[in-house]
Amino acid sequence: MESLDAFADEEAVSAIGTDEIIETWYDYMDDDRLGFYNEPVFSAEELNALRRFHNLLECSWQNVPTTWRPDELEGCTAWSGLVAAAREERAIFLQRGRSDEERENT
């Protein structure tokens, strides 16, 4: 969920840049690792959220400019789509709430 937080956080771009935000996702998720995320640790709805976001990112990351400046992302439909999807999928995880580890880090 922390990776979704980075996409959803408006200040993350100026703090770490778009490349790092995208790379953070791939630190934890790729096509091979998707199989490691399973029930009962994650609900079926959460797993679907991970897959949906991963699939969207796979289709759109190359259309996101490398930048640390949020103003350079204005009008970038690939980025705005990722941000909107991250917020939507993140909401699914927030229904259950943050894990103990995530609470300690926020």
Residue frames relative to the residue before (quaternion, step in Angstrom):
aa qw qx qy qz dx dy dz
M 1.0000 0.0000 0.0000 0.0000 0.00 0.00 0.00
E 0.5745 0.6022 -0.3890 0.3949 3.61 1.06 -0.61
S 0.6326 0.5284 -0.3383 0.4541 3.58 1.03 -0.70
L 0.6306 0.5047 -0.3315 0.4875 3.58 1.04 -0.69
D 0.5884 0.5781 -0.3590 0.4366 3.58 1.08 -0.72
A 0.6572 0.5258 -0.3176 0.4367 3.58 0.92 -0.89
F 0.6554 0.4903 -0.3126 0.4820 3.58 0.99 -0.77
A 0.7090 0.4820 -0.2557 0.4469 3.57 0.99 -0.86
D 0.6395 0.5470 -0.3137 0.4397 3.59 1.20 -0.51
E 0.4089 -0.7439 0.4787 0.2244 3.58 -0.54 1.17
E 0.6926 0.4841 -0.2813 0.4548 3.60 1.07 -0.61
A 0.5052 0.6823 -0.4175 0.3238 3.60 1.20 -0.32
V 0.6046 0.5696 -0.3683 0.4176 3.59 0.99 -0.74
S 0.7250 0.4169 -0.2605 0.4824 3.59 0.77 -0.94
A 0.6460 0.5230 -0.3242 0.4516 3.61 1.16 -0.43
I 0.8467 0.0853 -0.0086 0.5251 3.61 0.81 -0.95
G 0.5006 -0.6840 0.4131 0.3331 3.62 1.20 -0.18
T 0.6375 -0.5691 0.3719 0.3625 3.53 -1.21 0.56
D 0.6280 0.5472 -0.3541 0.4251 3.60 0.94 -0.79
E 0.6849 0.4816 -0.2914 0.4627 3.58 0.88 -0.93
I 0.6082 0.5419 -0.3569 0.4572 3.58 1.02 -0.70
I 0.6794 0.4759 -0.2845 0.4806 3.57 0.89 -0.94
E 0.6686 0.5037 -0.3057 0.4536 3.60 0.89 -0.90
T 0.5896 0.5707 -0.3686 0.4368 3.59 1.08 -0.64
W 0.6138 0.5327 -0.3485 0.4668 3.58 1.01 -0.75
Y 0.7241 0.4521 -0.2498 0.4571 3.56 0.82 -1.01
D 0.5034 0.6150 -0.4369 0.4212 3.60 1.24 -0.11
Y 0.7898 0.2997 -0.1306 0.5189 3.56 1.11 -0.71
M 0.8076 0.2296 -0.0788 0.5374 3.57 1.13 -0.50
D 0.2249 0.7004 -0.6661 0.1233 3.49 -1.12 0.87
D 0.7501 -0.3965 0.2456 0.4689 3.59 -1.22 0.07
D 0.6699 0.4938 -0.3044 0.4634 3.60 0.99 -0.78
R 0.7025 0.4825 -0.2725 0.4466 3.59 0.93 -0.87
L 0.4868 0.6691 -0.4402 0.3487 3.60 1.15 -0.40
G 0.6559 0.5398 -0.3038 0.4315 3.58 1.04 -0.75
F 0.6234 0.5533 -0.3401 0.4354 3.58 1.19 -0.42
Y 0.6368 0.4775 -0.3187 0.5147 3.56 1.24 -0.37
N 0.2105 0.7985 -0.5326 0.1853 3.57 -0.47 1.15
E 0.6179 -0.5119 0.4403 0.4029 3.51 -1.39 0.09
P 0.6169 -0.1026 -0.7753 -0.0880 1.69 -2.20 1.11
V 0.4192 0.7131 -0.4783 0.2950 3.61 1.23 -0.02
F 0.7671 0.1530 -0.0751 0.6185 3.56 1.06 -0.84
S 0.4608 -0.6583 0.5128 0.3021 3.56 -1.05 0.70
A 0.6606 -0.4875 0.3816 0.4246 3.56 -1.27 0.30
E 0.6450 0.5230 -0.3173 0.4579 3.58 1.00 -0.80
E 0.6525 0.5017 -0.3110 0.4752 3.60 1.01 -0.79
L 0.6405 0.5209 -0.3214 0.4638 3.58 0.99 -0.80
N 0.6434 0.5055 -0.3171 0.4795 3.56 1.00 -0.78
A 0.6235 0.5359 -0.3352 0.4601 3.58 1.04 -0.75
L 0.6413 0.5160 -0.3200 0.4691 3.59 0.96 -0.84
R 0.6730 0.4990 -0.2943 0.4599 3.57 0.88 -0.94
R 0.6508 0.5192 -0.3248 0.4488 3.58 0.89 -0.89
F 0.6899 0.4672 -0.2966 0.4667 3.57 0.83 -0.95
H 0.6358 0.5323 -0.3316 0.4500 3.58 0.93 -0.85
N 0.6650 0.5012 -0.3056 0.4617 3.58 0.89 -0.89
L 0.6426 0.5088 -0.3226 0.4734 3.59 0.98 -0.79
L 0.6557 0.5116 -0.3119 0.4594 3.58 0.91 -0.90
E 0.6306 0.5450 -0.3274 0.4451 3.57 0.96 -0.85
C 0.7144 0.4562 -0.2448 0.4707 3.58 1.03 -0.79
S 0.8162 0.3331 -0.1293 0.4540 3.58 1.07 -0.58
W 0.4917 0.7012 -0.4403 0.2695 3.64 1.09 -0.38
Q 0.6495 0.5363 -0.3309 0.4256 3.60 1.01 -0.69
N 0.6689 0.4869 -0.2945 0.4783 3.58 1.23 -0.31
V 0.5689 0.5658 -0.3838 0.4570 3.58 1.31 0.15
P 0.3875 -0.7326 0.5016 0.2483 3.61 -0.68 1.00
T 0.4704 -0.6248 0.5410 0.3093 3.53 -1.23 0.58
T 0.2897 0.7644 -0.5261 0.2343 3.57 -0.47 1.16
W 0.2876 -0.6985 0.6243 0.1993 3.49 -1.40 0.34
R 0.6388 0.5363 -0.3061 0.4589 3.56 1.31 -0.01
P 0.4052 -0.7407 0.4826 0.2330 3.59 -0.47 1.16
D 0.6226 0.5611 -0.3563 0.4131 3.61 1.01 -0.70
E 0.6192 0.5444 -0.3436 0.4497 3.60 1.17 -0.48
L 0.6590 0.5059 -0.3017 0.4676 3.58 1.26 -0.25
E 0.4421 0.6832 -0.4661 0.3471 3.57 1.27 -0.09
G 0.8107 0.2175 -0.1865 0.5106 3.55 -0.78 1.01
C 0.5413 0.5870 -0.4175 0.4337 3.61 1.25 0.02
T 0.2782 -0.8046 0.5025 0.1508 3.57 -0.16 1.27
A 0.5864 0.5654 -0.3810 0.4374 3.60 1.10 -0.58
W 0.6918 0.4654 -0.2810 0.4753 3.59 0.89 -0.92
S 0.6749 0.4877 -0.3158 0.4549 3.59 0.82 -0.91
G 0.6226 0.5316 -0.3397 0.4630 3.60 1.09 -0.61
L 0.6515 0.5064 -0.3095 0.4725 3.57 1.02 -0.79
V 0.6431 0.5176 -0.3200 0.4648 3.57 0.97 -0.84
A 0.6696 0.4942 -0.3023 0.4648 3.59 0.86 -0.93
A 0.6687 0.4921 -0.3022 0.4683 3.59 0.93 -0.87
A 0.6327 0.5316 -0.3361 0.4518 3.60 0.97 -0.81
R 0.6578 0.5004 -0.3123 0.4685 3.58 0.95 -0.83
E 0.6589 0.5078 -0.3080 0.4617 3.57 0.97 -0.83
E 0.7039 0.4497 -0.2724 0.4775 3.59 0.84 -0.95
R 0.6037 0.5599 -0.3454 0.4502 3.58 1.08 -0.70
A 0.6115 0.5637 -0.3443 0.4356 3.58 1.04 -0.76
I 0.6037 0.5512 -0.3560 0.4527 3.58 1.09 -0.63
F 0.6785 0.4757 -0.2887 0.4796 3.59 0.95 -0.85
L 0.6588 0.5267 -0.3124 0.4370 3.59 1.02 -0.72
Q 0.4969 0.6370 -0.4379 0.3943 3.60 1.21 -0.24
R 0.7034 0.4140 -0.2468 0.5224 3.56 1.04 -0.77
G 0.4618 -0.6623 0.4547 0.3759 3.55 1.12 -0.69
R 0.6299 -0.5428 0.4046 0.3807 3.50 -1.30 0.25
S 0.5062 -0.6115 0.5062 0.3371 3.54 -1.22 0.55
D 0.6824 -0.4723 0.3468 0.4370 3.58 -1.23 0.29
E 0.6451 0.5281 -0.3181 0.4513 3.58 0.97 -0.87
E 0.6743 0.4874 -0.2976 0.4681 3.58 0.92 -0.85
R 0.6193 0.5388 -0.3478 0.4531 3.60 1.03 -0.68
E 0.6522 0.5197 -0.3125 0.4548 3.58 1.02 -0.79
N 0.7237 0.4523 -0.2382 0.4636 3.58 1.08 -0.73
T 0.7048 0.4398 -0.2818 0.4800 3.62 1.17 -0.17
